[in-house]
């Protein structure tokens, strides 16, 4: 006996079709909601081709969130073009050379910070850093935590010791002039670091006199410098760049880490206002990240760029600050 095939009515078919369609629509809606809650998609990655000229990594005397190899691998993975590692105590260009041998496909550079551990304002240390294998030494940072202004600012004492870059008359010290001459000859970067605003102005003036072409004002608005907009404009008029770092946004009275609460908080609105007033072609975006329990440098730079976009900083302005200017400072061709 032939088996009877059940009849499928138009009503039954429509119902099944309706449920299937509803299921698809529901799945799409859920997916769309999930996507809205997700971070930036790879296809919209704001880090493509960017640099971070101010990051910290292990090994170090302070706890760090990443070591040199992790830093480079993550930056390369996210499409960044390069990073510059900074250490408060010793050179980092030797480490950068080794990282390049292990992690190809990304520009890695270093430099020297002129704190007591390298002899302070020591032309010999700078000269040897420049001569190191690989030519990866691209930045000379003036004193940071050993700067007289840094010590005075955080101890609230007018004379707390430390390294001074100018004399009692406000003139740049002779040994710093020698360092400037070395920087000019090598055509590398001189960063102001943690000196006072009036010292930064004197340093920029003297550096230009000695032929230095690349002078960023290190985290200009951040403590302990806390440079005013007028002073930043004066630096720009003399040919300096203004460095803006994401770490400044994380600092302040409400910072998650105790040691960061004594530093000035720089809001995203303050960054955006400064960029618009100074011109993006005179600014550089960095993170100054790498501290234990803070975001990793790559994640911080991504957040920085996205937050500035929301406040009206355009893609072209970001391109100047995170790609073109850093490339030129490092002696590379902008892409």
N, C-alpha and C positions, 0 to 999 in steps of 0.2 A: 504494500500500500504506500502510495506516494505521500511523503511528509508534507504537511501543509505549512507554507511559509506565512508567518504572521503578517498581516497587512500593516503598513506604516502609514498612518493617516497624516494629512497635512498639518493637523493640529499638533500631533505628537512630534513631528519633525521640527516644527517651528519652536516648540518648547525646548527641545534638545539644543537646537541652534542658538536659541536665546541664552540658555544657561552657559553654553560654551563661550559665546561672545562676551557675556557678562564676566565670566572668569578671566578672559584675556584682558578686558578693560580694567578689571580689578587688579590684576597682576601689574599692569602698566602703571596704574595709579600708585601702587605700593612702591614700585621701582622708582618712579619719579620723586616720591617723597623721600625715599632713601638717598637718592642722588643729591637732593637738595641739602641733606644733612652731611654729605661726604665732603672731604677736603677737595682742593683743586684737582681736577682730572689731569692725568699725564699729558693729554693733548693740549691742555691749557696751562702747561707748566711755566710759571713766570721766571724760573731760574735759568732757562736756556740761554747760554752764552754769557752769563754773568760772572763777575768776580767778587770775592770778598777779600779786601786788603788788610783786614784786621781781625784775626782769629787766634785763639789760644788752644793748645793741644798738649797732651802728655807725650813724652816725659817732661815733668816739671816739678818744682818744689811745692806747688799748689795742686789740689785735686782737680782733675779735668774730666769733662764728659766724654771725650774721645781722644784717641792717640793719633799720631800723624797719619798712619795708614788708613785708619777708619775715616778720618776727615777727608782725605783725598778720594777714597773709594766712594763715599757717599756723595761728595760733590760731583764726581764724574758720573755717577749713576743718575743724578738729577739734572744732568746736562750743563752744569756750570763749566765755565772755561778755565777758571783758575782761583787759587787761594794763596794768601800770604800769611804764614804763621809768625806769631810774635811771642817772645819770652821775655820776662822782666829781668832775667839774670844773665842769660848767655845768648850767643848767636843761634840762629835757626836756619841759616842758609846751608849749613853742612847737612842738616837733617833733610832739608828740601831736596838736595841733590840725591840723597839715598832713596827718598820716597819716589822720585821720578824714575829710578831704576826698577822699582817694584810695581808702581801703579802708572803705567803709561797712559797717554790720552788726556792728560790734564796738566795745566801749567801750575807748578808749585814753586813758590819763592819764600825767602826768609829775609832776615836782617839782623840788626843789633840794637839793643836798648842800652843807653849810656848811663846805667846805674852804677853803684859802687862796685858791684861784682865784676865789672869789666874795666874798672879804673875811672869811672865817671866820664868827664869830657876828655877822652883819651884818643888822640889822633892815630896812635899806633894800632890800637884795637880796630878802629874803623878801616885803616889801610889794609890790615890783614884780612878782615872780613871781606873786603872787596876783592882781594886776590885769591880767595878760596876756590878750590876746584868747582867747576860747573857754572860759575857766574850767576849763581842763584841769589846772591845778596843784593836786594833791591831797595831796602829801606833802612835808614838810620833814624831811630827814634831818640829824641832827647830824653832826659831822665823822667821816670814815671814816679814810683813810690819813694824814690830817693831825692826827688826835686824839692828844693827849699819851699816852694809854694805849696806843694802837696802836703808836706809835713806841717806847715803853718796852718793850712786850711783845716785839716782834720784834728789837730791838737788844740786849735783855737789859741795858739801862742804866736806872737809876732816873729819870734826867732826860735825856731825849733830845730835848727841845723839843716843839713841837706845841701844839695848841689845847686849852686846859682849859675845861671847862664849869662847874666849881665853883672857889671860891677856897680859900685855905689852911685856912679853917675848915669847909670842906665845904658851903658855901652856894652855891646857883646864882648865877651872875654876872648883874648887872643887865641887860646886853645880851641875855642869853638870856631873861630875864623879859619883855623887850619883844617878843621873837620869839614867846614863848608867848602873849602877849596878842593878837598878830596871828593866830596859828593858831586861837586860841579864837574870835575874832570871825568868821573865815572858816569855822569849823567843819570844818577839814581835819585831817590826820593829822600827828602828831609822832613820828618814829622815833628811837630812841636811838643807832643805828649802832655805832661801834667804841669806845665809852667803857667805863670800868671798871664792874663790877657795883655798887660803892658809889655811883658817879656816876649810874648808871641809877636807883637807888632814890631818890636826891636829886632827879633830874629828874622822875620820876613824881610825887613828892610836890608839888614846886613847880608842875608843869604842872596838876595837879588844882586847886591853889589858885588858879591863873590862869584856870580854866574850860575847860581843854582836855579834851575827852571821848574822844579817839581816840589811844591811845598804845601801839603795838606795841613790844615789846622785840626789836630786830633780831637775827635768828639767835642767840637767847639762849644756846644751849649751845656755839656755835661760837667759835673763837678770833677776836679776842683777848679777848672777854668771858668765855666759859666760865662762865656763871652756874650756881650750884648750884640744886638743886631747891628748897631752902628759900628762896633769894632770889627764884626765879621765883614761888613761892607768895606771897611778900610783895608782889611787883609785882601779881599777880592780885588780891590782897585790896584793893589801892588802885585797882583798876579798869583795869589795863593788860592788854593781850593779849600772848601769847607767840608769836613767829614761829619756825616750824621751816622750814628750807630744805634742799632736796635736795643742794645743793652740799656741805653738811657731811658727808654720807655718802660723797662722792667724795674727800674730803680725808683726809690722814693719811700715815703713813710709806710706805704701799703705793700711794699715788696715782699715776696714770699720768703726770701732769705734775709736773715737778720743783718748780715754785714752790708747789705745793699740799701738799708733804710736811712742811712746818713747821707746818701747821695741825692742830688736833685732829680726829680721826676720830670722827664720831657714828654709831653703828650704828643699824640700823632698830629693834633691840630697845630701845635707849635712847630713841629717839623715841616708840615705843609706850608705854613705861613713863611717860614724862613726860606724854603726852597723857592717859593713864588717871588719873594723879595730879592733874593740873591741871584736867581737864575739857575736852572738845573745844570747848565753848562759849566758852572763854577762849583758844583757840589759832587760829592762822592757818597754812595751808600755802602755801609759796612755793618758788621754785627757786634764786634768786640766780644763775641760769645766763646764758649768753651768751658765755662765754669761748671763745676759739679752741681747737678740738680737744676741747672738752667737748660733751656732748649738747646739742641745742637745747632751749630752755626748755619747749616743749610736750611733747617726748618725755620730758624729765626729770620734769615734773609727773605725767605718766601713770605712769611707773615708780614714783614716790614713792607715789602712791595705791595702786597694785597691791601694792607691797611691804607697806604698812601693813595692807591688807586681809588679807593672809596671816598677819599677827600678831594678828588679832582686832579690829582697828579697824573698826568697823561702817560701813555706808553712811550711817547717820544722823550718825555722828561726822564722817565725811568731808564730808557736806553742810554741817555747821556750819563746818568749817575752810576749805573750798575754795569755798563758795558764800555761805552766809548771813553769816558774819562779814566777809568781804571786801566784800560788797555794802553792808553797813551802814557800814563804815569809809569807803567811797567816797561815801556819801550816796545810795545807790541802794536801791530796794526789793528785798528778797529775793524770788526767784521761787518 
